[in-house]
Amino acid sequence: HCRVLVHLLDVNDNAPEVTLTSVSMPVLEDAPPGTVIAVISVLDRDSGDNGRVSCEVSPDVPFELHSSFRNYYTLVTTQALDREVVPEYNVSITARDMGSPALLTRSVLTIPVSDV
């Protein structure tokens, strides 16, 4: 008899998946900073670092992501919005895994601003 030990290495072949699990739109222009706009979940089917994911939003919008629980993030406002200045925002959400080479998924969420 012979004993064979096989060690499998995960290849980074799955890009992160971004899912909007809850969305509250349109956003009222007088909504206070910290208002939750969306709950986003991310999943990467790889293992180890290849399956660890970080998320970020485009830097030119008044929104930010807060990590809430494991692979869930909340998209919140960072300031009051003004519909007369910007009637809607296109927010780019990028999910990037820690693999080498890293894989990423980018989703764009269009957020209308409602007049009050």
C-alpha positions in Angstrom: 0.0 0.0 0.0 1.0 3.5 -0.7 -0.3 6.7 0.9 -0.7 9.7 -1.4 -1.3 13.2 -0.2 -2.8 15.6 -2.6 -2.8 19.3 -1.9 -5.1 21.3 -4.2 -4.4 25.0 -4.9 -7.3 27.2 -5.8 -6.9 29.1 -9.1 -8.4 32.5 -9.0 -11.0 31.8 -11.7 -14.1 33.4 -10.2 -14.7 37.1 -10.2 -16.7 38.6 -7.3 -20.4 38.7 -7.6 -22.3 41.9 -6.5 -25.9 41.7 -5.6 -28.2 44.5 -4.4 -30.3 42.9 -1.6 -32.2 46.0 -0.7 -32.6 49.4 -2.3 -34.4 52.5 -1.1 -34.9 54.9 -4.0 -35.5 57.7 -4.9 -33.5 59.5 -2.3 -35.1 62.6 -0.8 -32.8 65.6 -1.3 -33.2 66.5 2.4 -32.1 63.0 3.6 -29.5 63.4 6.4 -25.9 62.2 6.0 -25.8 58.5 6.9 -29.1 57.6 5.2 -28.9 54.0 4.0 -29.6 53.8 0.2 -28.8 50.2 -0.5 -27.6 46.9 1.1 -25.1 45.1 -1.1 -23.8 41.6 -0.8 -20.6 40.3 -2.4 -19.6 36.7 -3.0 -16.5 35.1 -4.6 -16.7 31.4 -5.1 -12.9 31.0 -4.8 -11.2 30.0 -1.6 -8.5 31.6 0.6 -7.3 35.0 -0.6 -8.8 34.4 -4.0 -12.2 34.5 -2.3 -11.7 37.5 0.0 -13.3 40.6 -1.4 -13.1 44.3 -0.8 -15.6 46.9 -2.1 -15.3 50.6 -2.9 -17.4 53.3 -4.6 -16.4 55.9 -7.1 -14.7 58.8 -5.3 -16.7 61.6 -7.0 -20.1 60.9 -5.4 -21.6 61.8 -2.1 -21.9 58.2 -1.0 -19.7 55.7 0.8 -19.8 52.0 1.6 -19.8 50.7 5.2 -19.0 47.1 5.9 -21.9 45.8 8.0 -21.5 42.0 8.3 -19.2 39.6 6.6 -19.8 40.2 2.9 -22.5 42.8 3.3 -22.1 46.5 2.8 -24.5 49.5 3.2 -24.3 52.4 0.7 -25.0 55.6 2.7 -25.1 59.3 1.9 -22.2 61.4 3.1 -23.9 64.8 2.8 -27.3 66.4 2.0 -28.2 66.2 -1.7 -29.7 68.9 -3.9 -31.9 67.8 -6.8 -31.6 71.1 -8.6 -27.8 70.7 -8.8 -27.7 66.9 -9.5 -31.0 65.1 -10.3 -29.4 61.6 -10.3 -26.1 59.9 -9.5 -24.4 57.0 -11.2 -22.5 55.3 -8.4 -19.9 52.8 -9.5 -19.4 49.9 -7.0 -16.2 47.9 -7.5 -15.7 44.5 -5.8 -12.1 43.2 -6.0 -10.7 39.9 -4.7 -7.3 39.5 -3.1 -6.1 36.9 -5.6 -3.2 37.2 -7.9 -3.9 38.4 -10.4 -6.9 40.1 -8.8 -10.3 39.8 -10.4 -13.0 42.5 -10.1 -16.6 43.2 -10.9 -18.0 46.7 -11.4 -21.7 47.5 -11.1 -23.3 50.9 -11.6 -26.2 51.9 -9.5 -28.3 54.9 -10.8 -29.7 56.8 -7.8 -32.4 59.4 -8.5 -32.8 62.3 -6.2 -36.4 63.4 -5.3 -37.4 67.0 -4.8 -39.1 67.9 -1.5 
